[in-house]
Amino acid sequence: MKKDFLSITDLTKQEIENIIQKAIVLKHAKNTVAFPLQNKTLVMIFEKPSLRTRVSFEIGVKQLGGATVLLENNTIGLGTRESIKDISFVLARMSSAIMARVNNHTLLLQIAEHANVPVINGLSDLEHPCQILADLMTIYEKKGRLKNLKLACIGDGANNVAHSLCLAASVFDLSFSVASPLNYRLSRSIVSKAKDINKSFDLLETENVQKAVTNADVVITDTWVSMGNEGEKKIREFYLRPYQVTSDVMRFAKTNAIFLHCMPVYRGSEATGEVVDGVQSAMYQEAENRLHVQKALLLHLLGVTQP
């Protein structure tokens, strides 16, 4: 049976751990000559602009011996020029897997319903699970473990990164604190799902940044204005300005805490340049890890055991 990756919860804890370990092997296998994805093709659908998602998947598949096909929405007209069903059936007959970066999570569900090859969420309005795999890999590399840690998410708690982080923290039984304005809280359905996964999940939602960050091992933020929310820029900046991650905010965390940001980053908005470019920032390592962890994810979804 084919396996999709639409949510971080589509993988078990053990599967995520295995993927991270495989990603670390691939990261350090600089001179590998094996091409496990030879004759495999990944179709990449983009409704939204992309830097890291496109480059990491395209280079990753090439490094593993496969090929990619890029389809932008003005090329295929998802649900307008052709139905989602017809597009999904055709792409699945010609490719090994489909990665889609879309505006609406429902579209991913529809593609997955009709495609009989693995479908990967490259980003939707609800979740960003590939990013969170890279985050977990980075945390493991920096901390040497994925247990007994506190993650603090600051700023927009209602976005896709915060949602997938919340679910991942529940799966790994990590303490998770979110500091956000009341009107930018985590989705109630995501919170409910996280608590269903882990009845003892240590989740704190607060408007107090200091309370969320105190004793955190990892401090995470994201852009205040995600793609599609540009019309809300002024109101978002008004509400989220008190949630900027500064050096003073980082002092509430543990002295060896790391700072993560999925990028693109806007210095002077969600975080100061001093934090983004400081010694605690693992942002660029986190970005690079998109490449390695997605290679491991593809091998897992396609059932390829040898890199």
C-alpha positions in Angstrom: 0.0 0.0 0.0 1.3 3.4 -0.9 2.3 5.8 1.9 1.7 9.6 1.7 3.4 12.3 3.8 0.8 15.0 4.2 1.2 15.5 7.9 4.1 14.9 10.3 1.9 12.4 12.0 1.8 10.2 8.8 5.1 8.9 10.1 5.5 7.0 13.4 8.2 8.1 15.9 10.3 5.2 14.9 10.0 6.0 11.2 11.0 9.7 11.9 14.0 8.5 13.9 15.0 6.1 11.1 14.7 8.8 8.5 16.9 11.2 10.5 19.5 8.6 11.0 19.5 7.8 7.3 19.6 11.5 6.5 22.8 11.9 8.7 24.4 9.0 6.8 23.5 10.6 3.5 24.8 14.0 4.7 28.2 12.7 5.3 28.4 10.3 2.3 30.1 12.9 0.1 31.5 10.5 -2.4 28.6 8.0 -2.8 28.3 6.3 -6.2 25.0 4.6 -5.5 21.9 5.9 -7.3 18.9 4.2 -5.6 16.4 6.5 -7.4 17.7 5.6 -10.9 14.7 5.5 -13.3 12.5 7.2 -10.6 10.8 10.5 -11.2 9.4 13.1 -8.7 6.7 15.4 -10.1 6.8 18.8 -8.2 3.7 20.9 -8.2 4.1 24.5 -7.1 1.2 26.9 -6.4 3.4 29.0 -4.2 6.9 30.4 -4.7 9.8 28.4 -3.3 13.5 28.5 -2.8 14.5 25.8 -0.2 11.6 23.4 -1.1 12.3 23.4 -4.8 16.1 23.3 -4.6 16.3 20.7 -1.9 14.0 18.3 -3.7 15.4 18.9 -7.1 19.1 18.5 -6.0 18.2 15.6 -3.7 16.5 13.5 -6.3 19.4 14.2 -8.8 22.0 13.2 -6.2 20.1 9.9 -5.8 20.0 9.3 -9.5 16.4 10.2 -10.2 14.8 13.0 -12.2 12.3 15.8 -11.4 9.6 17.5 -13.4 8.5 21.0 -12.3 4.9 22.0 -12.8 3.7 25.5 -11.8 0.1 26.2 -11.4 -0.2 28.4 -14.5 1.0 25.3 -16.5 -1.5 22.8 -15.3 -4.4 24.8 -13.9 -5.2 22.7 -10.8 -8.9 22.3 -10.6 -9.5 24.9 -13.4 -8.1 23.7 -16.7 -8.4 20.1 -15.5 -9.9 18.4 -12.5 -7.8 17.4 -9.6 -8.8 13.8 -10.2 -7.7 13.8 -13.8 -4.4 15.5 -13.1 -3.7 13.1 -10.2 -4.5 10.0 -12.2 -2.2 11.0 -15.1 0.7 12.1 -13.0 0.6 9.0 -10.9 0.7 6.8 -14.1 3.9 8.6 -15.3 5.8 9.3 -12.1 7.1 7.6 -8.9 6.0 10.2 -6.4 4.3 13.7 -6.3 5.4 16.6 -4.2 2.9 19.5 -4.0 3.4 23.0 -2.4 -0.2 24.4 -2.3 -2.4 27.1 -0.9 -5.1 24.9 0.6 -4.4 21.6 2.4 -7.6 20.2 1.0 -6.0 20.1 -2.4 -3.3 17.8 -1.1 -5.9 15.5 0.3 -7.6 15.4 -3.1 -4.4 14.6 -5.0 -3.5 11.9 -2.5 -7.0 10.4 -2.8 -6.6 9.9 -6.6 -2.9 9.3 -7.0 -1.6 5.7 -6.4 2.0 6.9 -5.8 3.3 8.7 -2.6 2.2 12.3 -2.3 4.4 14.7 -0.2 3.3 17.9 1.4 5.9 20.5 0.4 3.9 23.1 2.3 0.2 23.9 2.8 -1.8 26.4 4.8 -2.2 23.7 7.6 1.2 22.0 7.9 4.8 22.1 6.7 6.0 18.5 7.7 9.1 18.4 5.5 10.4 21.5 7.3 9.8 19.9 10.7 11.7 16.8 9.7 14.7 19.1 9.0 14.1 20.9 12.3 14.1 17.6 14.2 17.2 16.5 12.4 18.9 19.8 13.3 17.8 19.5 17.0 19.2 16.0 17.1 22.5 17.1 15.6 22.9 20.0 18.0 21.5 18.3 21.2 22.3 14.6 20.5 18.8 13.6 21.4 15.1 14.0 20.7 13.8 13.6 24.3 13.7 15.6 27.5 13.7 18.9 25.6 11.6 22.0 25.7 10.7 23.7 22.4 9.4 27.3 22.5 7.6 28.7 19.4 7.3 32.5 19.4 5.1 34.7 17.2 2.4 33.3 14.9 1.0 30.2 16.5 -1.6 29.7 13.8 0.7 29.0 10.9 1.8 25.7 9.3 5.2 25.5 11.0 3.7 25.9 14.5 1.1 23.3 13.7 3.5 20.6 12.5 5.9 21.4 15.4 3.1 21.0 17.9 2.2 17.6 16.5 5.9 16.5 16.3 6.4 17.6 19.9 3.5 15.4 20.9 4.8 12.4 19.1 8.2 12.7 20.7 6.8 13.7 24.1 8.7 17.0 24.1 7.6 20.0 26.2 6.1 22.6 23.8 5.4 26.2 24.6 3.8 28.7 22.2 3.8 32.5 22.9 1.4 34.3 20.6 -1.4 36.8 20.6 -4.8 35.3 21.3 -5.9 35.9 17.7 -2.9 33.9 16.4 -3.2 30.8 18.5 -2.7 27.2 17.4 -5.6 25.7 15.5 -7.9 24.0 18.0 -8.1 20.9 15.7 -4.3 20.7 15.8 -4.2 20.9 19.6 -7.0 18.3 19.9 -5.0 16.0 17.5 -1.8 16.5 19.5 -3.5 15.6 22.8 -5.2 12.6 21.2 -1.7 11.3 20.2 -0.2 11.9 23.6 -2.6 12.2 26.6 0.2 13.7 28.8 1.5 16.1 26.2 3.1 19.1 27.9 1.7 22.0 26.0 1.7 25.6 27.1 -0.1 28.4 25.2 0.5 31.8 26.5 0.7 35.5 25.6 3.8 35.9 27.7 7.0 35.4 25.8 9.2 35.1 28.9 7.0 32.4 30.3 7.2 30.4 27.0 11.0 30.8 26.5 12.2 30.2 30.1 14.5 27.1 30.2 13.8 26.3 26.5 16.4 24.2 24.7 15.1 25.4 21.3 13.6 28.8 20.4 11.7 28.8 17.1 10.1 31.6 15.1 8.8 32.2 11.6 7.9 35.1 9.4 5.0 37.2 10.6 3.5 37.4 7.1 3.3 34.1 5.3 2.7 33.8 1.6 -1.0 34.5 1.0 -1.2 36.8 4.0 0.4 39.9 2.4 -2.9 41.8 2.7 -2.7 41.5 6.5 0.9 42.8 6.7 0.2 45.9 8.8 -2.3 44.3 11.2 0.0 41.3 11.7 3.0 43.5 12.4 0.9 45.4 15.0 -0.1 42.3 16.9 3.2 40.4 16.5 5.7 43.1 17.2 5.8 42.3 21.0 6.8 38.7 20.0 10.1 39.6 18.3 12.9 37.2 19.3 15.7 39.4 20.6 18.9 38.7 22.6 17.0 39.6 25.7 14.4 37.0 24.9 17.1 34.4 24.2 18.5 35.0 27.7 15.4 33.4 29.2 16.2 30.2 27.4 19.0 27.8 28.5 22.5 29.1 27.9 23.1 26.4 25.3 19.7 26.9 23.6 19.6 27.1 19.8 17.6 29.4 17.5 15.7 28.0 14.5 13.9 29.8 11.7 12.6 28.0 8.5 13.3 31.0 6.3 12.8 33.4 4.6 13.8 35.5 7.5 13.2 39.2 7.9 15.8 40.7 10.3 14.3 43.3 12.5 10.8 41.8 12.3 10.2 38.4 13.8 13.8 38.3 15.1 16.7 40.7 15.3 19.8 40.4 13.2 21.8 39.8 16.4 19.9 36.6 17.0 19.6 35.4 13.4 23.3 35.8 12.8 24.4 35.0 16.4 26.3 32.0 17.7 23.0 30.3 18.9 21.5 30.3 15.5 21.3 27.0 13.6 19.2 28.5 10.8 21.6 27.7 7.9 22.2 24.2 9.2 18.5 23.7 9.4 18.0 24.9 5.8 20.7 22.6 4.5 19.1 19.7 6.3 16.0 20.0 4.1 18.1 18.4 1.4 19.4 15.4 3.4 16.2 14.6 5.3 14.0 14.8 2.2 16.4 12.4 0.4 15.9 10.0 3.3 12.1 10.6 3.2 11.9 9.7 -0.5 13.8 6.5 0.0 11.4 5.6 2.9 8.2 6.4 0.9 9.4 4.6 -2.2 10.6 1.6 -0.2 14.2 1.9 -1.2 16.5 0.4 1.4 19.9 1.0 0.0 21.3 4.5 -0.7 
